[in-house]
Amino acid sequence: MRPADLRRYVRNTEKTVVPGTVAMRVQGMGILRKLPRWLQNRIVEHGSRTDPYMSFIVEPYAVFLSFEITDPDAAGRLLPPGYRLHPSAMFADTPPRPCAIVSAFNVHTNVFWGSRVEFYLMAENAETGLLSWIIEEYESNAPSYDPASGFALPSTSHSVVSTSYRGEVIVEMSSEQSGNGLSLVADMTNAVRTPLDQRVWVEGNLSVDYGSDLQQSTKPFGLIFDPGEMAEALKLPLEDISLCVNTFGRGMLDPKPFEAAVFPYAQHFVTTTYPTATSMRTAEDLERAVDEMNDRLGAVGESTCET
């Protein structure tokens, strides 16, 4: 993608996130959550016809940890129908293995704004053949929505995803509802920018689905993004990760991660307001979708920084 097109896409996704509008939508979610679940889903599905897309900007220093699955039967039971565990790794130079990934990041969208911790299984869709990120659990310090839970209040008692001047990512999250917790310090001092596995990060993000208690017969949905944002990440030496608490996948994962990744830049996604299947399959499909989204969102205005 041309640098000018990327910068236009960054500006277009960011400009849709207006704090005042986000505040009003968060307030509205507090009211909508009191409605029956079927009606909540109906409202979101209907609203997506007039406002079908949501900007989803993951802020710099999102951290991802990969864990090898030690009990594949237990992990397999969490998958939605039509999926099977598939050996994977975040980085191109890491031997793949059946794995789960835990991530912690700050995010701002045109619907909510806060921090999230998410737990995924890496699986292959038997029908499409696409490698897929299956969201099994998540915790958020902001209101959220998914088809199984509907509109939900923040789930955490506290949630910290931050950095220090020493080059550390500091995560401290505790759930108020589920007992989930994640506490870690990731030292980036010795991290090396390393190529990512493109099947995991490009193909996988074109096929995202819900598993476990979050699955409600939904179809996999895809994200729109510049594939260049998934080319590389910082690979951290495992000895530079201090993982104090992780309850996600307890009993079915090796407690020590075999990979650690940090993205030192923001990632700009567009996704559908209501989970919707996509026909995209490749990086080329994504680049065309980004061009179309740029046209849809329109020009931000003349910039004096273009070259």
LUMNULO-879583 format. One record per residue (C-alpha): residue number from 1; x, y, z. Coordinates in Angstrom, 3 decimals. Example, Ala and Ser with C-alpha at 12.3 -4.5 7.8 and 13.67 -1.06 7.14 Angstrom:
<rs>
{1 {12.300 -4.500 7.800}}
{2 {13.670 -1.060 7.140}}
</rs>
This chain:
<rs>
{1 {0.000 0.000 0.000}}
{2 {1.258 3.490 -0.836}}
{3 {2.285 5.525 2.241}}
{4 {-0.222 8.245 1.343}}
{5 {-3.067 5.703 1.182}}
{6 {-2.059 4.268 4.546}}
{7 {-1.984 7.696 6.161}}
{8 {-5.395 8.455 4.679}}
{9 {-6.758 5.213 6.113}}
{10 {-5.281 5.990 9.547}}
{11 {-6.893 9.415 9.554}}
{12 {-10.218 8.058 8.301}}
{13 {-10.486 5.381 10.984}}
{14 {-9.395 7.737 13.737}}
{15 {-11.767 10.557 12.762}}
{16 {-14.830 8.343 13.311}}
{17 {-13.949 7.997 17.004}}
{18 {-15.485 11.128 18.525}}
{19 {-15.303 11.113 22.355}}
{20 {-18.655 12.870 22.789}}
{21 {-20.400 10.371 20.525}}
{22 {-18.712 7.460 22.298}}
{23 {-19.938 8.812 25.658}}
{24 {-23.539 8.999 24.423}}
{25 {-23.366 5.453 23.025}}
{26 {-21.920 4.104 26.267}}
{27 {-24.786 5.751 28.153}}
{28 {-27.262 4.196 25.730}}
{29 {-25.736 0.752 26.239}}
{30 {-26.488 1.043 29.951}}
{31 {-30.171 1.405 29.076}}
{32 {-30.272 -1.216 26.316}}
{33 {-28.733 -3.898 28.548}}
{34 {-31.980 -3.978 30.545}}
{35 {-33.905 -5.249 27.498}}
{36 {-34.381 -8.972 26.705}}
{37 {-31.335 -10.463 24.986}}
{38 {-33.165 -11.260 21.763}}
{39 {-34.317 -7.662 21.512}}
{40 {-30.803 -6.342 22.142}}
{41 {-29.484 -8.454 19.271}}
{42 {-32.347 -7.360 17.046}}
{43 {-31.568 -3.691 17.763}}
{44 {-27.874 -4.134 16.958}}
{45 {-28.618 -6.107 13.805}}
{46 {-31.124 -3.470 12.643}}
{47 {-28.772 -0.601 13.516}}
{48 {-25.973 -2.216 11.515}}
{49 {-27.990 -1.648 8.338}}
{50 {-27.652 2.122 8.670}}
{51 {-24.288 2.174 10.493}}
{52 {-22.643 -1.097 9.391}}
{53 {-19.006 -0.412 10.293}}
{54 {-17.055 0.267 13.458}}
{55 {-13.516 1.646 13.660}}
{56 {-11.437 -0.383 16.123}}
{57 {-8.035 1.141 16.894}}
{58 {-5.664 -0.908 19.035}}
{59 {-3.245 1.489 20.682}}
{60 {0.549 0.994 20.745}}
{61 {2.166 -1.664 22.928}}
{62 {-0.513 -4.338 22.728}}
{63 {1.036 -7.510 24.156}}
{64 {0.339 -11.098 23.048}}
{65 {1.480 -14.335 24.712}}
{66 {1.286 -17.781 23.059}}
{67 {0.821 -20.897 25.205}}
{68 {1.105 -24.500 24.067}}
{69 {-2.045 -26.570 24.591}}
{70 {-1.344 -29.556 26.838}}
{71 {-4.919 -30.900 26.962}}
{72 {-6.232 -30.798 23.366}}
{73 {-9.466 -32.584 24.304}}
{74 {-10.391 -29.870 26.815}}
{75 {-9.437 -27.139 24.363}}
{76 {-11.344 -28.778 21.527}}
{77 {-14.529 -28.774 23.568}}
{78 {-14.393 -24.966 23.666}}
{79 {-14.434 -24.632 19.882}}
{80 {-17.642 -23.869 17.979}}
{81 {-18.918 -26.532 15.558}}
{82 {-16.896 -26.903 12.372}}
{83 {-13.479 -25.998 13.788}}
{84 {-10.426 -28.028 14.734}}
{85 {-7.287 -27.000 16.580}}
{86 {-4.449 -26.176 14.213}}
{87 {-0.715 -25.910 15.046}}
{88 {0.245 -22.237 14.914}}
{89 {2.828 -19.707 16.044}}
{90 {2.809 -15.923 16.099}}
{91 {6.253 -15.507 14.533}}
{92 {7.481 -16.965 11.259}}
{93 {10.625 -18.375 12.896}}
{94 {8.816 -20.232 15.716}}
{95 {7.872 -23.919 15.276}}
{96 {4.060 -24.158 15.234}}
{97 {2.143 -26.142 17.830}}
{98 {-1.480 -26.317 19.061}}
{99 {-1.771 -23.079 20.955}}
{100 {-3.835 -20.455 22.698}}
{101 {-3.091 -16.739 22.790}}
{102 {-3.757 -14.225 25.559}}
{103 {-3.645 -10.540 24.658}}
{104 {-3.912 -7.287 26.597}}
{105 {-4.394 -3.943 24.907}}
{106 {-5.915 -0.481 25.059}}
{107 {-8.459 0.292 22.382}}
{108 {-10.645 3.143 21.241}}
{109 {-13.630 2.658 18.968}}
{110 {-16.651 4.686 17.951}}
{111 {-18.692 2.574 20.412}}
{112 {-16.488 2.120 23.501}}
{113 {-13.079 3.136 24.848}}
{114 {-10.931 1.231 27.332}}
{115 {-8.685 -1.781 27.884}}
{116 {-9.335 -5.437 27.129}}
{117 {-7.821 -8.830 27.843}}
{118 {-8.821 -11.564 25.391}}
{119 {-8.241 -15.323 25.275}}
{120 {-8.237 -17.131 21.912}}
{121 {-7.723 -20.602 20.510}}
{122 {-6.118 -20.958 17.081}}
{123 {-8.241 -23.263 14.928}}
{124 {-8.990 -24.050 11.309}}
{125 {-12.443 -23.667 9.823}}
{126 {-13.271 -27.045 8.265}}
{127 {-15.611 -25.479 5.705}}
{128 {-13.458 -22.580 4.473}}
{129 {-10.010 -23.894 5.368}}
{130 {-9.166 -20.531 6.958}}
{131 {-7.056 -20.335 10.071}}
{132 {-9.185 -18.560 12.664}}
{133 {-8.948 -16.679 15.938}}
{134 {-11.633 -18.121 18.240}}
{135 {-12.507 -15.749 21.082}}
{136 {-13.192 -17.893 24.146}}
{137 {-13.245 -15.262 26.895}}
{138 {-12.629 -11.570 27.304}}
{139 {-12.585 -9.012 30.091}}
{140 {-13.058 -5.272 29.631}}
{141 {-13.068 -2.160 31.789}}
{142 {-15.541 -0.607 29.320}}
{143 {-19.095 -1.607 28.377}}
{144 {-19.147 -4.258 25.664}}
{145 {-21.392 -6.238 23.363}}
{146 {-21.344 -9.755 21.962}}
{147 {-24.244 -11.832 20.595}}
{148 {-24.230 -14.238 23.553}}
{149 {-24.031 -11.674 26.372}}
{150 {-25.724 -8.740 24.706}}
{151 {-24.822 -5.351 26.176}}
{152 {-22.722 -5.769 29.292}}
{153 {-21.275 -3.476 31.925}}
{154 {-17.500 -3.436 32.530}}
{155 {-16.378 -6.803 33.881}}
{156 {-13.161 -5.834 35.672}}
{157 {-12.555 -4.559 39.192}}
{158 {-9.402 -2.954 37.829}}
{159 {-7.556 -3.068 34.528}}
{160 {-4.124 -1.618 33.816}}
{161 {-2.410 -1.879 30.427}}
{162 {0.388 0.668 30.441}}
{163 {4.090 1.294 29.879}}
{164 {7.021 2.635 31.868}}
{165 {10.003 4.759 30.808}}
{166 {12.128 1.651 31.443}}
{167 {10.676 0.086 28.299}}
{168 {8.188 -2.192 30.053}}
{169 {4.606 -3.128 29.283}}
{170 {2.729 -3.484 32.567}}
{171 {-0.536 -5.439 32.720}}
{172 {-2.649 -5.899 35.832}}
{173 {-6.243 -7.076 35.330}}
{174 {-8.717 -8.664 37.698}}
{175 {-12.272 -9.610 36.805}}
{176 {-15.077 -8.643 39.115}}
{177 {-17.346 -11.376 37.743}}
{178 {-15.458 -14.450 36.522}}
{179 {-12.382 -14.642 38.720}}
{180 {-10.103 -14.177 35.710}}
{181 {-6.818 -12.416 36.247}}
{182 {-3.705 -11.463 34.300}}
{183 {-0.611 -9.865 35.768}}
{184 {2.649 -9.448 33.850}}
{185 {5.585 -7.202 33.106}}
{186 {7.130 -7.431 29.626}}
{187 {10.577 -5.848 29.277}}
{188 {11.054 -4.649 25.687}}
{189 {14.711 -3.633 26.100}}
{190 {16.059 -6.700 24.271}}
{191 {13.117 -7.175 21.903}}
{192 {13.836 -7.607 18.198}}
{193 {11.498 -6.637 15.376}}
{194 {10.677 -10.008 13.763}}
{195 {8.481 -11.144 10.836}}
{196 {5.078 -12.464 11.868}}
{197 {3.431 -15.632 10.581}}
{198 {1.155 -14.277 7.873}}
{199 {-1.362 -17.076 8.031}}
{200 {-1.991 -16.336 11.706}}
{201 {-2.088 -12.559 11.461}}
{202 {-3.579 -11.924 8.020}}
{203 {-5.705 -14.975 7.209}}
{204 {-6.627 -15.489 10.874}}
{205 {-8.008 -11.977 11.231}}
{206 {-10.259 -12.577 8.239}}
{207 {-11.945 -15.398 10.167}}
{208 {-12.725 -14.458 13.777}}
{209 {-15.390 -16.376 15.668}}
{210 {-16.736 -16.947 19.160}}
{211 {-16.333 -20.160 21.131}}
{212 {-17.226 -21.564 24.543}}
{213 {-20.132 -19.716 26.208}}
{214 {-19.832 -16.829 23.735}}
{215 {-20.929 -18.938 20.759}}
{216 {-24.490 -18.260 19.616}}
{217 {-24.497 -19.857 16.151}}
{218 {-22.812 -16.750 14.779}}
{219 {-20.800 -16.775 11.581}}
{220 {-17.082 -15.922 11.481}}
{221 {-16.418 -12.265 10.782}}
{222 {-13.440 -10.473 9.272}}
{223 {-11.491 -7.329 9.996}}
{224 {-10.370 -4.760 7.428}}
{225 {-6.794 -3.543 7.912}}
{226 {-3.601 -2.761 6.068}}
{227 {-1.724 -6.108 6.005}}
{228 {1.470 -4.120 6.519}}
{229 {0.384 -3.591 10.124}}
{230 {0.727 -7.368 10.543}}
{231 {4.139 -7.759 8.903}}
{232 {6.331 -7.530 12.004}}
{233 {6.184 -7.143 15.768}}
{234 {8.658 -7.007 18.622}}
{235 {9.683 -10.519 19.691}}
{236 {10.580 -10.541 23.373}}
{237 {13.011 -13.001 24.964}}
{238 {11.006 -15.261 27.245}}
{239 {13.328 -14.536 30.169}}
{240 {12.230 -10.895 29.912}}
{241 {8.582 -11.793 30.645}}
{242 {7.496 -11.824 34.282}}
{243 {4.126 -13.598 34.243}}
{244 {2.770 -13.505 37.778}}
{245 {-0.893 -14.444 37.195}}
{246 {-2.782 -15.965 34.277}}
{247 {-6.057 -17.762 34.852}}
{248 {-7.019 -18.058 31.165}}
{249 {-6.871 -21.647 29.915}}
{250 {-5.928 -22.918 33.344}}
{251 {-5.434 -26.691 33.357}}
{252 {-5.183 -27.100 29.584}}
{253 {-2.141 -24.922 28.769}}
{254 {1.538 -24.997 29.575}}
{255 {1.713 -22.242 32.222}}
{256 {4.810 -20.753 30.562}}
{257 {4.391 -18.978 27.211}}
{258 {6.525 -20.066 24.268}}
{259 {6.298 -16.682 22.486}}
{260 {5.761 -13.058 23.432}}
{261 {4.923 -10.271 20.994}}
{262 {4.408 -6.528 21.387}}
{263 {3.172 -4.177 18.662}}
{264 {4.973 -0.821 19.112}}
{265 {2.523 1.008 16.851}}
{266 {-1.242 1.447 16.590}}
{267 {-3.310 -0.930 14.470}}
{268 {-6.321 0.416 12.608}}
{269 {-9.173 -1.994 12.013}}
{270 {-12.639 -1.626 10.591}}
{271 {-15.152 -4.333 11.406}}
{272 {-18.890 -4.786 11.080}}
{273 {-21.095 -3.558 13.898}}
{274 {-22.814 -6.956 13.977}}
{275 {-20.671 -10.103 13.298}}
{276 {-20.886 -10.655 9.543}}
{277 {-19.078 -13.150 7.326}}
{278 {-16.611 -11.799 4.773}}
{279 {-15.491 -13.017 1.357}}
{280 {-11.940 -11.734 1.868}}
{281 {-9.209 -14.370 1.819}}
{282 {-5.861 -12.703 1.034}}
{283 {-3.686 -9.660 1.681}}
{284 {-4.661 -8.392 -1.781}}
{285 {-8.329 -8.605 -0.781}}
{286 {-7.518 -6.522 2.284}}
{287 {-5.738 -3.835 0.303}}
{288 {-8.736 -3.509 -2.013}}
{289 {-11.033 -3.328 1.017}}
{290 {-8.902 -0.571 2.550}}
{291 {-9.116 1.419 -0.698}}
{292 {-12.889 0.981 -0.750}}
{293 {-13.140 1.990 2.921}}
{294 {-11.086 5.108 2.211}}
{295 {-13.547 6.020 -0.530}}
{296 {-16.500 5.255 1.727}}
{297 {-15.257 7.310 4.662}}
{298 {-14.172 10.200 2.451}}
{299 {-11.281 12.612 2.613}}
{300 {-10.218 14.021 5.939}}
{301 {-9.012 17.212 4.370}}
{302 {-5.821 18.433 2.802}}
{303 {-2.660 17.475 4.658}}
{304 {0.582 19.428 4.524}}
{305 {2.546 16.268 5.395}}
{306 {2.020 14.254 2.188}}
{307 {5.036 13.437 0.051}}
</rs>
